[in-house]
Amino acid sequence: LHPSFQLTTDHRVGDWPLMSSPLPTIALILLYLSCVWLGPQLMVSRQPFELKWILVFYNLAIMLLNLYIGCELLYCALYRKYSWLCQLVDTSPNPHEVRIAKALWWYYFSKCIEFLDTIFFILRKKNRQLTFLHVYHHSTMFGLWWIGVKWVPGGSAVPGAMANCFVHVLMYLYYALSAFGPAIKPYLCWKKYITIIQLVQFSAAMALGIYAIVTNCPFTRWMEYAFVAYTFSFIILFGDFYRKNYKRAQATSAKNKDKNISSNFELEKKKGLVGNALFPSGNNNSKNKFYRE
């Protein structure tokens, strides 16, 4: 078969942890979904856990893991002179290619560790955070990257994983800082920019996937189609998240600000503190004050 239609798995990863069969990965995903369903019910009559220092340590650890994976992929891809537009998987025992495959395995496994994001939300009774986007993102990434590592641990699978790692460095740094509580909140005004960066990342990844399909890149074709469709779902979901949490909030804030200004003016007008250019206020203090539209 042409390389773009290859159906054989990568022989190098066969005996790596969780790689011999999809069943452990499927079982972990089902366990995760069970926790999402049962966890909030079990916490109904319990007080939320604080977990401050656990969250700080956890988020910093995930940040460092993503930094390691991203740097490993970048270094090895540059050393091997990868093409960012179209690159086949090299299944040879070349040390740098094996390092790329191992880094992608760690990327896959990190998605299992990140199930703890959801567990911590449940234990802290932050059930509003258990959105469809959150659960869909966490449950599918782990399963789909098992497929990625099993079939294509290298080549054109590298850029998307590498970019996502560097985005996660920023994201988990934000989470680690926010775990310190209200004292640090004034310095965390950059959350929405993380979402913007994620949207840019997904858009660029989808563009690269479409380019590979259109130009008949010999990278595994069925994987390219799946990748483009999956990335498109993220653009839709993260775009909706941005619109609801930032655009709508911004519009509401502006509306409330206008409402407060109007209310304050009416109150001052009743007290005779303001007037307008034609009708000065009734306040006869040292100077008349005028309200000019």
Buried (B, 14 or more C-beta within 10 A) or exposed (E): EEEBEBEEBBEBBEEBEBBEEBEBBEEBBEEBBEBBEEBBEEBEEEEEBEBEEBBBEBBBEBBEBBBBBBBBBBBBBEEBEBEEEBBBBBBEEEEBBBBBBBBBBBBBBBBBBBBBBBEBBBBBBEEEEBEEBBBEBBBBBBBBBBBBBBBBBBBBBBBBBBBBBBBBBBBBBBBBBBBBEEEEEEEEEEEBEBBEBBBEBBBBBBEBBBEBBEEEBBBBBEBBEBBBEBBBBBBEBBBEBBEEEBEEEEEEEEEEEEEEEEEEEEEBBEEEBBBEEEEBBEBEEEEEEEBEE
